[in-house]
Amino acid sequence: MIELINQGQIYRFLPKPLSRELLRRSLISALDRYRQVRAAPILARRHAVEEPQFAPSSLSAKLMGYWRRIRDQGRARQGA
């Protein structure tokens, strides 16, 4: 998750169970940041998303592979 946050793939990670107040504050923060970036295009260039650099054995790659297998199995069941 840290890699994804650092790469700009996700804005903020919210752990479960999620309190309403934490969700409210996070959404307000995200909307404020969105408005700042829209108002100053230079900020968008500064925070351009980089391509993920997953190593084949990294935890991120393993998790993505796991979720893809679950998704593919679900699709196969729906098609059967």
C-alpha positions as CSV (number, residue, x, y, z in Angstrom):
1,M,0.0,0.0,0.0
2,I,2.8,2.4,0.8
3,E,4.1,1.9,-2.8
4,L,0.7,2.7,-4.2
5,I,0.4,5.8,-2.1
6,N,3.9,7.0,-3.0
7,Q,3.3,6.4,-6.7
8,G,0.1,8.4,-6.5
9,Q,-2.1,5.5,-7.4
10,I,-4.3,6.0,-4.3
11,Y,-4.8,9.2,-2.3
12,R,-5.2,7.8,1.2
13,F,-5.8,4.4,2.7
14,L,-8.6,4.1,5.2
15,P,-8.6,1.1,7.5
16,K,-11.7,-0.9,8.4
17,P,-13.8,-0.6,10.5
18,L,-14.2,2.9,9.1
19,S,-15.7,5.6,11.4
20,R,-18.0,8.1,9.8
21,E,-15.9,11.0,11.1
22,L,-12.7,9.6,9.5
23,L,-14.5,9.1,6.2
24,R,-16.0,12.6,6.4
25,R,-12.6,14.2,7.1
26,S,-10.9,12.2,4.4
27,L,-13.4,13.1,1.8
28,I,-13.2,16.8,2.7
29,S,-9.4,16.6,2.5
30,A,-9.6,14.8,-0.9
31,L,-12.0,17.4,-2.3
32,D,-9.9,20.3,-1.0
33,R,-6.8,18.8,-2.7
34,Y,-8.8,18.2,-5.9
35,R,-9.8,21.9,-5.9
36,Q,-6.3,23.0,-5.3
37,V,-5.0,20.9,-8.2
38,R,-7.7,22.2,-10.6
39,A,-7.0,25.8,-9.6
40,A,-3.2,25.4,-10.2
41,P,-2.3,23.1,-13.1
42,I,1.3,23.2,-12.0
43,L,0.3,21.0,-9.0
44,A,-1.0,18.4,-11.4
45,R,2.3,18.2,-13.2
46,R,4.2,18.0,-9.9
47,H,2.0,15.1,-8.8
48,A,1.9,13.1,-12.0
49,V,1.3,9.4,-11.4
50,E,4.3,7.2,-12.1
51,E,4.1,3.8,-13.6
52,P,4.1,1.0,-11.0
53,Q,7.4,-0.6,-10.6
54,F,6.4,-4.0,-9.1
55,A,9.1,-6.5,-8.6
56,P,7.8,-10.0,-9.5
57,S,8.1,-11.2,-5.9
58,S,6.9,-8.0,-4.2
59,L,3.9,-8.1,-1.9
60,S,2.0,-5.7,-4.1
61,A,2.4,-8.0,-7.2
62,K,1.4,-11.0,-5.1
63,L,-1.8,-9.3,-3.9
64,M,-2.7,-8.1,-7.4
65,G,-2.2,-11.7,-8.7
66,Y,-4.4,-13.0,-5.9
67,W,-7.2,-10.5,-6.6
68,R,-7.0,-11.2,-10.4
69,R,-7.4,-15.0,-9.7
70,I,-10.5,-14.3,-7.5
71,R,-12.0,-12.0,-10.2
72,D,-11.3,-14.5,-13.0
73,Q,-12.8,-17.4,-11.0
74,G,-15.9,-15.3,-10.3
75,R,-16.3,-14.5,-14.0
76,A,-15.8,-18.1,-14.9
77,R,-18.6,-19.1,-12.5
78,Q,-21.0,-16.5,-14.0
79,G,-20.3,-17.7,-17.5
80,A,-20.9,-21.4,-16.6
